[in-house]
């Protein structure tokens, strides 16, 4: 067993405490010194004191976006390898996560081995298969709404105005899980 001093440190930011605990145990077994946070504020405090070599960040933390945390952690240490996890995967958030400095972006459900593989990847894969089935109209709508929302710093009122949609209608659409690809 490695000495705690030899283990790379890992910050897990996940508001689902049960999933966070399971993931923390699995990553500890894989040789990481794990610290967990359940809010962006706590995660920032941990990141400032810990300077993590690795981070796993949930995209949706209560009413906040984990993307802001990706950006702040990369500002603290550009070498931190970050994997973003989400149950709300979209093309727009995947692109933004990578632009902000995430190493990889994975849709839940995900296991520790997939995360380990994502941490190790340093380049894209030109052999990634192209999906032969176009996105459904419902999925295209979902992607478009999330892109406009991201472009407006997650401001629901502004996004609703731009989409010519009532704010409550937009909130209902945002509360639904994404249409499967």
C-alpha positions in Angstrom: 0.0 0.0 0.0 1.3 3.4 -0.9 2.1 6.0 1.8 -0.4 8.9 1.8 2.5 11.2 0.8 3.0 9.2 -2.4 -0.7 9.2 -3.4 -1.9 11.8 -5.9 -4.6 13.9 -4.4 -8.1 14.0 -5.9 -10.9 16.4 -5.2 -14.4 15.0 -5.8 -17.2 17.6 -6.1 -20.6 15.9 -6.1 -23.8 16.9 -4.3 -25.2 13.4 -4.3 -23.5 12.3 -1.0 -24.1 8.6 -1.5 -22.6 8.5 -5.0 -19.8 10.7 -3.7 -19.0 8.3 -0.9 -19.0 5.3 -3.2 -16.8 7.1 -5.7 -14.4 8.3 -3.0 -13.9 4.7 -1.8 -13.4 3.4 -5.3 -10.9 6.1 -6.1 -9.0 5.5 -2.8 -8.7 1.9 -3.7 -7.1 3.0 -7.0 -4.4 4.9 -5.1 -5.7 8.4 -4.6 -5.8 10.6 -1.5 -9.5 11.7 -1.8 -11.1 14.9 -0.5 -14.9 15.4 -1.1 -16.9 18.6 -1.4 -20.6 19.0 -2.0 -20.9 22.6 -2.9 -18.9 25.0 -5.2 -17.9 27.2 -2.2 -16.5 24.2 -0.2 -14.8 22.9 -3.3 -13.0 26.2 -3.9 -11.8 26.3 -0.3 -10.5 22.7 -0.7 -8.9 23.5 -4.1 -7.1 26.5 -2.7 -5.6 24.6 0.3 -5.1 21.2 -1.5 -4.1 22.2 -5.0 -5.4 18.9 -6.3 -3.6 17.0 -9.1 -7.0 15.5 -10.1 -10.6 16.6 -9.8 -14.0 15.0 -10.6 -16.7 17.6 -10.8 -20.4 17.1 -11.2 -21.8 19.4 -13.8 -25.0 20.2 -11.9 -24.5 21.1 -8.2 -27.8 22.1 -6.7 -28.7 25.2 -8.6 -25.1 25.9 -9.7 -23.0 24.9 -12.6 -19.8 22.9 -12.1 -18.4 24.6 -15.2 -17.6 27.7 -13.1 -15.6 25.4 -10.8 -13.7 23.9 -13.7 -12.6 27.4 -14.7 -11.6 28.4 -11.2 -9.6 25.2 -10.5 -7.7 25.6 -13.8 -6.9 29.2 -12.8 -5.5 27.9 -9.5 -3.5 25.1 -11.2 -3.5 24.7 -14.9 -2.0 21.2 -14.5 -5.0 19.8 -12.7 -6.6 17.0 -14.6 -10.4 17.4 -14.4 -13.2 15.0 -15.4 -16.7 16.5 -15.5 -19.5 14.1 -14.8 -23.2 14.7 -15.6 -26.6 13.1 -15.8 -27.5 16.1 -18.1 -25.1 15.5 -20.9 -25.3 17.9 -23.9 -23.0 18.9 -26.7 -23.0 22.5 -25.5 -21.9 21.7 -21.9 -19.3 19.1 -23.2 -17.8 21.7 -25.5 -17.7 24.4 -22.7 -16.2 22.0 -20.2 -13.3 21.2 -22.6 -12.9 24.8 -23.5 -12.7 25.7 -19.8 -9.9 23.1 -19.2 -11.6 19.8 -18.4 -9.6 16.8 -19.5 -12.7 14.8 -20.2 -16.5 14.8 -19.9 -18.5 11.7 -19.0 -22.2 11.1 -18.9 -23.6 9.2 -15.8 -23.9 6.4 -15.0 -20.1 6.0 -14.9 -17.7 3.8 -13.0 -14.3 4.4 -11.5 -12.5 2.6 -14.3 -14.0 4.9 -16.9 -12.9 7.9 -14.8 -9.4 6.4 -14.6 -9.3 6.0 -18.3 -10.5 9.6 -18.8 -7.7 10.9 -16.5 -5.1 9.0 -18.6 -6.3 10.3 -21.9 -4.2 13.2 -23.2 -5.3 13.3 -26.8 -8.4 13.0 -28.8 -9.3 9.7 -30.6 -9.7 10.0 -34.4 -11.2 6.5 -34.4 -14.2 7.6 -32.4 -17.2 6.3 -34.4 -19.6 8.8 -35.9 -23.3 8.2 -34.9 -25.3 7.2 -38.0 -28.6 8.4 -36.4 -29.3 12.1 -36.4 -30.5 13.7 -33.2 -34.3 13.8 -32.7 -36.2 17.0 -32.8 -36.7 16.8 -29.0 -33.0 16.3 -28.4 -32.1 19.2 -30.8 -34.5 21.5 -28.9 -32.9 20.4 -25.6 -29.4 21.0 -27.0 -30.4 24.4 -28.4 -32.0 25.6 -25.1 -28.9 24.6 -23.1 -26.5 26.3 -25.6 -28.5 29.6 -25.3 -28.6 29.2 -21.5 -24.8 28.7 -21.4 -24.2 31.7 -23.7 -26.2 33.8 -21.2 -24.3 32.7 -18.0 -27.2 30.4 -17.0 -29.6 33.4 -16.7 -33.0 31.9 -17.1 -34.9 35.2 -17.6 -32.6 36.4 -20.4 -32.7 32.9 -22.0 -36.5 32.8 -21.9 -36.7 36.2 -23.5 -34.3 35.2 -26.3 -36.2 32.0 -26.9 -39.5 33.9 -26.9 -40.7 31.6 -24.1 -42.3 32.2 -20.8 -39.8 31.8 -17.9 -41.9 29.1 -16.2 -42.1 27.1 -19.4 -38.3 27.3 -19.8 -37.9 26.2 -16.1 -40.1 23.2 -16.7 -38.1 22.2 -19.8 -34.8 22.6 -17.9 -36.1 20.4 -15.0 -36.7 17.5 -17.3 -34.0 15.0 -18.0 -32.4 15.2 -21.5 -33.9 13.2 -24.3 -31.7 10.2 -24.9 -29.3 10.3 -27.9 
